[in-house]
């Protein structure tokens, strides 16, 4: 739906990236806006500036400007409401391209034409049209595949911290992902990476990892880096998800969307809310942040009678490593679990430094078991969790009374916790097949007496694979 362009001379006020207009007619939410000013010596560039209507009131219309507005005099601005909703070209020709957060080319190639235009705003998937995700994605990372399985169509964030390798972990998942344990069919697989306020070094390191495995030709980059307009960070994930939805639900590809960093996106939301004089919520973030984040995360999934899937891995940097901070807190409510990185493991050289105890995949049960991974996968994971959790408790007690003062059962659990972190969680640059992850886990459990394994019944214990491969194993 389009309308005729309307041009207005002069605006009421300018506050940061927000331009306030009075007396507009038929302004619509999401409508593209073009802003120009007279060229003057030493003044701001004449434009055109790009903007979008974010609030269409009867008396006041608010335009979000995507370029720097320093020096822009609102009374001298010539503002044109174009009559068209914000849209972006989408299509298979974008694969391999590098674009800005607003969809403009950064790779020296012409602007993409695409196969269609899609609204940037988008909408969460209709719950009645969703199909429950059931196919596991084998990432090659033991702490995820074995204990927090990722499922096709899931939204599973990575909770990192300043200086922790959250983006590196996401790059490893992109590089090594296998669907249902099979090698990825590159003709049906695509990756979309959305950088929101990330540094040039982070972008370069991400590219190095995916180019080494020839994933680059199936990857689209939407980059809003630290030096780019802050307001563009709010647009970047929506532009990327419009492309992801087209590739997944109209072309039929399995699309993996990596969004980094959700914290920078949320800080842009707070800056915008402050410019609009909104009443702040927790720690100054806008009260509507939950709804805004949900409008992004709820676009992942699988649709009934549609090909393809859309899986999301948002990367969240927890301020001060605080998992109760509003950003990771709200993200955890909306998404289906979290992969939590631990600073102490990172300090000891464990990679990936995943703390499996607070980590969680709520869809794991749907993607594992007979016909998918192994019939005993759930019991195996539960027993490892229980044994490792007891070992962590024993480690805390040992810091008080000393290891020699622990009961024999706690000393066994403490030894298992050390081996668990050293042998199962830590894997460096190695990609582990799921079968190898299972064998490592069974090897750890075999260090404990059978009487300690309360979550493993006798049938599972007899059917477990031995260190030398499949077969019977008794102690």
Secondary structure, 3 states (H helix, E strand, C coil): CECCCEEEECCCEEECCEEEEECCCCCCCCEEEEEECCCCCCCCCCEEEEEEEEEECCCEEEEEECCCCCCCCHHHCEEEEEEEECEEEECHHHCCCEEECCCCECCCCCCCCCCEEEECCCCCCCHHHECCCCCEEECCCHHHHCCCCEECCCECEEEEECCCCHHHHHHHHHHHCEECCECCCHHHEEEEEEEEEECHHHHHHHHHHHHCCCCHHHEEEEEEECCCCCCHHHHHHHHHHHHHHHHHHHHCCEEEEEEECHHHHHHHHHHHHHHCCCCECHHHCECCHHHHHHHHHCCCECECCCCCEEEEEEEEEEHHHCCCCHHHHHHHHHCCEEEEECHHHHHCCCCCCECCCCCEECCHHHHCCCCCCCCCHHHHHHHHHHHHHHHHHHHHHHHHHCHHHCCHHHHHHHHHHHHHHHHHHCCCCCCCCHHHHHHHHHHHHCCCCHHHCCCCCHHHHHHCCECCECCCCCC
